[in-house]
Amino acid sequence: MPRKTVARVSRPLFAEPTFAEGIPTPDPSEFDVTPDDSGDYTNQVKALLKTEVVSFPRAEGDPGGLYSLQAACGPHGDDVIKAISVAKSITFHMVGDSGASATKNFLGMIHVSDAVTNDFHTSNPANRPAFLYHLGDLVYNFGESNYYYDQFYDPYRNYPAPIFAIPGNHDSFILPGTPKGSEPLTIFQRNFCATELAVTKEAGSLHRTAMMQPGVYFTLDAPFVRIIGLFSNALEDPGVISSQATEPTSMAKSYAAAVGAKKGKGKLPKGGGGTKNPSIKTWPAVPDYQLAFLTDQLQNIKTSKYHGAVILAVHHPPFSYGIEGKVSSGAKHYGSPLMLAEIDAICNEVGVYPHAIISGHAHNYQRFTRKLKFGGQNYSVPFIICGDSGHNIDPLVDSHYGPKPPEPRDNLDVSYMDTNPVVQSTGLTLNRHDQTNYGYLKCSASTSSITIAFNAIPKKGPAPPPDTVTVNIADHTCA
């Protein structure tokens, strides 16, 4: 039976952050407000999803600044950090693409939110997750205010820790006719980039306070780990983190080589799935704030001799599997080679590369290992997609227009997807994938390593063992 609707409370300023209801409540059995955006997927809107980007404000503070877990936890921040220090490690969750756009996906969304909440409550204190990090697409289809309660606040009402987020394309694309002030990114910022500690109207009768991230892109600083979150904008594909109109002068030569031609005239390199090869174009509406931000964040890591794990989180994946030589062989979403070229160029310039790059967007699980020769050392960098946290599960390869393609085997060499890289890439392997189950990531970092585990949530039957990769922080090798 659906729960009785509770009168919405007034929204006073809170003295401290609130992350859960305190007393666990039963799962809902249906939406309070059933999504009705399916009719908006007209040919016009489908075309706009390929062409319309959005602008966004510069993040608050210095580009090299940090948003600390301690600050996010308010008055209890000291106790949280102390407990992590005593345990000598930090554990946290990551999910992507969790919102349910239709009744048929409702139970998938609830199963994932229940799983991470249960994992929090059943973990022993030494490895209890300190926070959840959302990789984008919280609310489908177009990030409307009246869907936040059903698709975000209610599913995670009993998760008693901070939930950080970067927006996905469904959290930012503006549907034609959207009233001014109701744009999805405006709503996202009200709930995750608030300037005061309060409950928003999107939370309804629940008590989770809005997060106070400095912007839609930011760096979360926690013991043993930093997560640099980038906003990859509103296109279905590819991801866009800048206007792509100018090249940083010191990076221009290698960057131009990566994109294969002068901007506006050439073609993107094959790769990122090998499924698309669109003409390079510029996006004047997208500010270039994130290029300076990423540069300053990596420079901060270098100059401070930061010894923790560094994760780069971005909604659109740099790589998503596609069959070599096959046009449109990828499933619903493909990779973003030009976005990766910009990231690589900055990493190359500064001399710092993340220990892992984690994304959502493609509605399945994929784990790649990219081998690099970087700064004279051999690096192994996991590129992970976790985009199956409730919205849907898609196959890795499109089978709509012919016989079903073979499922890729484990540890498949897909170096053809990494064409013309800015950095010295020596190989790309698709280690594991899951195109059957919903799931989430559970990560643990210490002074020496970071472990990332995908936990599958089957629709029925027992769960398979987690797929796990561990990265050595000092030498950037993984096993």
MARNU-903293 format. One line per 8 residues: number of its first residue (from 1); for each residue x, z, y of C-alpha. Coordinates in steps of 0.02 Angstrom, whole numbers. Example, Ala and Ser with C-alpha at 12.3 -4.5 7.8 and 13.67 -1.06 7.14 Angstrom:
MARNU-903293
1> 615 390 -225 ~ 684 357 -53
END
This chain:
MARNU-903293
1> 0 0 0 ~ 65 -37 175 ~ 107 114 278 ~ -6 167 417 ~ 53 106 585 ~ 119 248 692 ~ 91 255 878 ~ 244 199 972
9> 338 337 1057 ~ 396 342 1236 ~ 581 305 1260 ~ 673 445 1347 ~ 860 445 1366 ~ 939 531 1217 ~ 1076 662 1228 ~ 1169 585 1080
17> 1158 433 968 ~ 1025 436 832 ~ 1050 331 676 ~ 912 377 553 ~ 744 461 538 ~ 811 617 451 ~ 680 622 314 ~ 682 465 205
25> 520 368 208 ~ 447 245 82 ~ 482 60 90 ~ 356 -51 177 ~ 264 -174 67 ~ 233 -306 199 ~ 274 -358 376 ~ 188 -270 520
33> 202 -436 614 ~ 214 -582 493 ~ 338 -714 554 ~ 250 -875 604 ~ 395 -983 663 ~ 391 -1104 516 ~ 282 -1224 615 ~ 414 -1229 753
41> 536 -1323 642 ~ 481 -1489 713 ~ 597 -1638 719 ~ 626 -1598 903 ~ 681 -1420 864 ~ 789 -1477 718 ~ 876 -1596 838 ~ 900 -1458 967
49> 978 -1345 835 ~ 1120 -1473 829 ~ 1144 -1489 1017 ~ 1088 -1333 1111 ~ 1213 -1195 1143 ~ 1188 -1041 1252 ~ 1289 -956 1386 ~ 1328 -771 1383
57> 1404 -641 1500 ~ 1583 -583 1495 ~ 1604 -425 1393 ~ 1624 -264 1492 ~ 1799 -197 1519 ~ 1970 -272 1498 ~ 1987 -417 1373 ~ 2114 -312 1280
65> 2001 -160 1277 ~ 1928 -76 1124 ~ 1759 -2 1076 ~ 1797 148 969 ~ 1700 215 822 ~ 1728 387 896 ~ 1640 340 1058 ~ 1497 257 964
73> 1464 418 868 ~ 1445 518 1028 ~ 1468 708 1021 ~ 1498 699 833 ~ 1636 571 851 ~ 1777 698 835 ~ 1706 762 670 ~ 1686 585 603
81> 1865 538 644 ~ 1931 702 575 ~ 1841 675 408 ~ 1914 499 395 ~ 2088 565 434 ~ 2073 700 301 ~ 2016 570 173 ~ 2163 458 225
89> 2051 305 216 ~ 1895 231 293 ~ 1750 148 203 ~ 1619 36 283 ~ 1484 -91 241 ~ 1463 -271 299 ~ 1308 -380 281 ~ 1257 -550 346
97> 1096 -649 366 ~ 982 -505 322 ~ 821 -549 413 ~ 671 -613 316 ~ 584 -765 391 ~ 441 -768 265 ~ 346 -655 146 ~ 438 -731 -2
105> 603 -661 65 ~ 536 -490 110 ~ 589 -401 -50 ~ 765 -475 -43 ~ 787 -401 131 ~ 724 -230 71 ~ 830 -231 -87 ~ 990 -255 14
113> 948 -126 147 ~ 900 -3 10 ~ 1062 -37 -83 ~ 1177 -2 64 ~ 1074 150 114 ~ 1079 218 -63 ~ 1265 183 -74 ~ 1290 286 83
121> 1193 434 15 ~ 1268 431 -160 ~ 1450 407 -108 ~ 1559 561 -112 ~ 1618 623 58 ~ 1792 551 37 ~ 1729 371 29 ~ 1561 383 117
129> 1539 231 231 ~ 1572 268 414 ~ 1471 122 481 ~ 1387 -44 441 ~ 1446 -205 523 ~ 1320 -347 533 ~ 1389 -526 531 ~ 1240 -601 622
137> 1066 -674 594 ~ 976 -507 597 ~ 809 -579 650 ~ 728 -743 597 ~ 681 -867 645 ~ 730 -859 827 ~ 769 -678 867 ~ 601 -634 943
145> 571 -457 1004 ~ 416 -429 897 ~ 512 -465 736 ~ 653 -339 764 ~ 552 -193 696 ~ 510 -274 529 ~ 675 -364 503 ~ 802 -239 567
153> 742 -67 621 ~ 622 -32 478 ~ 735 -92 334 ~ 881 11 400 ~ 779 160 461 ~ 864 278 335 ~ 1043 216 359 ~ 1121 367 445
161> 1274 288 528 ~ 1311 166 669 ~ 1264 -17 643 ~ 1372 -137 742 ~ 1332 -323 754 ~ 1384 -492 817 ~ 1241 -614 849 ~ 1213 -764 737
169> 1135 -930 783 ~ 960 -864 743 ~ 993 -717 859 ~ 1033 -835 1003 ~ 948 -1006 990 ~ 815 -1024 1125 ~ 654 -1100 1062 ~ 576 -1217 1191
177> 444 -1127 1292 ~ 526 -956 1276 ~ 480 -854 1433 ~ 622 -803 1548 ~ 686 -631 1500 ~ 632 -655 1318 ~ 781 -757 1264 ~ 848 -700 1094
185> 1020 -656 1160 ~ 941 -550 1296 ~ 847 -454 1162 ~ 1003 -438 1055 ~ 1100 -367 1203 ~ 961 -242 1240 ~ 978 -174 1064 ~ 1166 -187 1036
193> 1247 -197 1208 ~ 1144 -66 1299 ~ 1207 22 1454 ~ 1114 183 1419 ~ 1078 288 1266 ~ 895 253 1230 ~ 771 189 1102 ~ 715 12 1140
201> 540 -55 1123 ~ 598 -158 973 ~ 623 3 874 ~ 438 43 884 ~ 402 219 820 ~ 577 241 747 ~ 718 337 829 ~ 877 234 806
209> 957 221 977 ~ 1027 58 1043 ~ 1212 26 1018 ~ 1323 15 1171 ~ 1444 -122 1123 ~ 1534 -199 1273 ~ 1467 -373 1237 ~ 1415 -502 1109
217> 1601 -512 1067 ~ 1704 -353 1053 ~ 1836 -262 953 ~ 1784 -110 852 ~ 1928 13 837 ~ 1914 134 692 ~ 2046 231 595 ~ 2147 113 484
225> 2052 -45 539 ~ 2009 -153 689 ~ 1870 -282 680 ~ 1880 -420 810 ~ 1704 -491 823 ~ 1674 -664 899 ~ 1509 -746 945 ~ 1500 -921 872
233> 1344 -973 968 ~ 1176 -1051 930 ~ 1206 -1214 837 ~ 1156 -1230 655 ~ 1330 -1303 632 ~ 1470 -1296 680 ~ 1521 -1130 756 ~ 1575 -1138 939
241> 1678 -1002 1025 ~ 1723 -1097 1184 ~ 1678 -1248 1288 ~ 1810 -1349 1196 ~ 1839 -1433 1364 ~ 2016 -1377 1397 ~ 2166 -1337 1291 ~ 2281 -1191 1333
249> 2437 -1282 1392 ~ 2557 -1190 1277 ~ 2447 -1233 1127 ~ 2401 -1410 1175 ~ 2518 -1506 1063 ~ 2478 -1419 899 ~ 2295 -1402 945 ~ 2278 -1588 983
257> 2361 -1629 818 ~ 2236 -1520 727 ~ 2084 -1605 802 ~ 2163 -1773 770 ~ 2139 -1852 941 ~ 2111 -1820 1124 ~ 1953 -1719 1156 ~ 1796 -1819 1182
265> 1862 -1974 1094 ~ 1925 -1927 923 ~ 1857 -1857 762 ~ 1867 -1685 687 ~ 1982 -1673 537 ~ 1901 -1677 367 ~ 1889 -1501 300 ~ 1783 -1347 318
273> 1688 -1412 169 ~ 1733 -1595 189 ~ 1549 -1632 217 ~ 1539 -1678 401 ~ 1651 -1769 522 ~ 1562 -1766 691 ~ 1639 -1831 851 ~ 1726 -1701 954
281> 1620 -1649 1101 ~ 1627 -1521 1237 ~ 1502 -1381 1271 ~ 1502 -1349 1460 ~ 1373 -1208 1446 ~ 1489 -1103 1336 ~ 1613 -998 1436 ~ 1792 -984 1377
289> 1796 -794 1385 ~ 1830 -774 1200 ~ 1992 -873 1203 ~ 2069 -750 1326 ~ 1988 -606 1233 ~ 2061 -655 1065 ~ 2230 -686 1144 ~ 2232 -516 1227
297> 2171 -426 1071 ~ 2307 -502 962 ~ 2437 -469 1096 ~ 2379 -288 1103 ~ 2406 -276 914 ~ 2579 -351 931 ~ 2642 -250 1079 ~ 2572 -85 1017
305> 2643 -119 843 ~ 2473 -80 768 ~ 2492 -43 583 ~ 2311 -47 524 ~ 2209 -185 446 ~ 2145 -323 561 ~ 1983 -413 518 ~ 1913 -559 618
313> 1723 -569 602 ~ 1627 -724 658 ~ 1454 -782 604 ~ 1493 -965 565 ~ 1622 -981 425 ~ 1783 -1079 451 ~ 1769 -1141 271 ~ 1616 -1170 163
321> 1629 -1261 -2 ~ 1600 -1448 -18 ~ 1652 -1573 -151 ~ 1806 -1676 -107 ~ 1765 -1850 -49 ~ 1576 -1823 -53 ~ 1473 -1846 104 ~ 1344 -1707 130
329> 1405 -1620 -27 ~ 1391 -1449 51 ~ 1230 -1350 44 ~ 1135 -1297 199 ~ 1287 -1251 303 ~ 1464 -1317 315 ~ 1626 -1253 391 ~ 1691 -1256 570
337> 1865 -1336 572 ~ 1879 -1350 761 ~ 1832 -1168 785 ~ 1965 -1123 656 ~ 2091 -1233 748 ~ 2062 -1133 908 ~ 2080 -968 816 ~ 2236 -1027 725
345> 2314 -1093 886 ~ 2296 -924 970 ~ 2361 -832 817 ~ 2509 -950 811 ~ 2546 -928 995 ~ 2540 -737 989 ~ 2619 -720 818 ~ 2482 -612 739
353> 2363 -664 601 ~ 2214 -562 536 ~ 2221 -486 363 ~ 2049 -561 325 ~ 1919 -672 408 ~ 1739 -630 362 ~ 1581 -729 403 ~ 1399 -754 359
361> 1286 -904 395 ~ 1300 -993 227 ~ 1171 -904 119 ~ 1281 -860 -28 ~ 1444 -773 -67 ~ 1610 -865 -61 ~ 1787 -796 -67 ~ 1934 -907 -25
369> 2119 -869 -16 ~ 2216 -966 113 ~ 2403 -965 91 ~ 2507 -978 250 ~ 2687 -985 303 ~ 2672 -878 458 ~ 2815 -804 559 ~ 2936 -846 420
377> 2834 -749 290 ~ 2713 -800 153 ~ 2537 -739 192 ~ 2383 -737 80 ~ 2225 -720 186 ~ 2050 -696 114 ~ 1914 -799 199 ~ 1749 -722 143
385> 1568 -774 168 ~ 1433 -643 144 ~ 1275 -729 203 ~ 1157 -675 65 ~ 1103 -503 125 ~ 916 -534 122 ~ 866 -696 206 ~ 892 -820 65
393> 1011 -878 -71 ~ 1069 -1059 -66 ~ 1173 -1156 -192 ~ 1350 -1202 -139 ~ 1317 -1387 -162 ~ 1169 -1493 -108 ~ 1068 -1566 -251 ~ 919 -1633 -155
401> 970 -1815 -161 ~ 1032 -1841 -338 ~ 1085 -1754 -498 ~ 1132 -1572 -482 ~ 1320 -1563 -446 ~ 1428 -1455 -559 ~ 1455 -1276 -505 ~ 1634 -1249 -447
409> 1744 -1151 -565 ~ 1837 -994 -515 ~ 2008 -1011 -432 ~ 1976 -1193 -388 ~ 2106 -1279 -278 ~ 2012 -1338 -123 ~ 2162 -1376 -13 ~ 2074 -1537 40
417> 1962 -1427 148 ~ 2109 -1370 255 ~ 2163 -1536 330 ~ 2277 -1541 484 ~ 2289 -1352 509 ~ 2373 -1282 664 ~ 2463 -1151 562 ~ 2573 -1196 414
425> 2446 -1191 273 ~ 2515 -1205 97 ~ 2353 -1199 -2 ~ 2171 -1150 -8 ~ 2083 -1082 -163 ~ 1900 -1044 -195 ~ 1924 -887 -299 ~ 1746 -830 -329
433> 1569 -868 -275 ~ 1391 -809 -306 ~ 1244 -924 -276 ~ 1120 -821 -376 ~ 1114 -645 -306 ~ 1088 -556 -142 ~ 1230 -439 -94 ~ 1338 -344 30
441> 1520 -300 58 ~ 1595 -128 40 ~ 1767 -113 118 ~ 1898 25 113 ~ 2056 33 217 ~ 2204 151 212 ~ 2377 151 287 ~ 2439 27 157
449> 2295 -88 108 ~ 2117 -146 133 ~ 2000 -181 -12 ~ 1845 -291 10 ~ 1716 -289 -129 ~ 1560 -397 -144 ~ 1420 -301 -227 ~ 1287 -416 -300
457> 1104 -365 -304 ~ 1015 -464 -440 ~ 833 -510 -427 ~ 818 -437 -602 ~ 932 -366 -735 ~ 1096 -271 -718 ~ 1217 -306 -576 ~ 1381 -394 -617
465> 1544 -304 -577 ~ 1595 -313 -394 ~ 1711 -455 -344 ~ 1859 -368 -263 ~ 2012 -420 -166 ~ 2146 -303 -98 ~ 2261 -352 45 ~ 2428 -268 71
473> 2434 -228 258 ~ 2622 -235 279 ~ 2659 -402 197 ~ 2489 -491 206 ~ 2480 -527 20 ~ 2324 -504 -83 ~ 2277 -475 -263
END
